[in-house]
């Protein structure tokens, strides 16, 4: 409000739904009539809260129409594909780590880390055509643009291929070196999760069969 008016500002936050400030907003020399509206609660399944700035210039009631956009949460499915006959159980369960980093539509940064571990029971039940594939799904990612990578070198395995499983995944592959008959690659994987979920498959081959080392992993659940 301005110059002592007791009428609160009113604005439209969703088409057809009007909200009124709990307390009148008052233009002063210090705020110059500028106020920020911040969305504090979103519908279930949505991320990226909206905020916007308004300026009060007139006396009395001020009605402002705004588009407060929200975006559904996204899911990213990461698949790992390996050959069954390359698994040596004495080396431990084949385990692969992934990192996902990026920014949502509001420019806020997010990062996620996941592990895929092949157990003997899973491989026995799910192998087909000499390969076995295992997935991990990251749920509830704020709509935005992200990078996906195999987070660390995996003992005895090299990355040999990456394939997009949805149209919003782009993959740029670079050959690095041939290792025991397999071409090791590096891959730039971009996931555009602004408007839809994503899926990508990483394929690895085993190139070393050391006799003394063992692969193991423990996941700590911190809440």
Secondary structure, 3 states (H helix, E strand, C coil): CCCCCCCCCEEEEECCEEEECCCCCCCCCCCCCEEEEECCCCCCCEECCCEEEEECCCCCCCEEECCCCCEECEEEEEEEEEEHHHCCHHHCCCEEEEEEEEEECCCCEEEEEEEEECCHHHHHHHCECCEEEEEEEEEEECCEEEEEEECCCCCCEEEEEEEECCCCEEEEEEEEEEECCEEEEEEEEEEECCCCCEEEEEEEEECCCCCCCCCCCCCCCCC
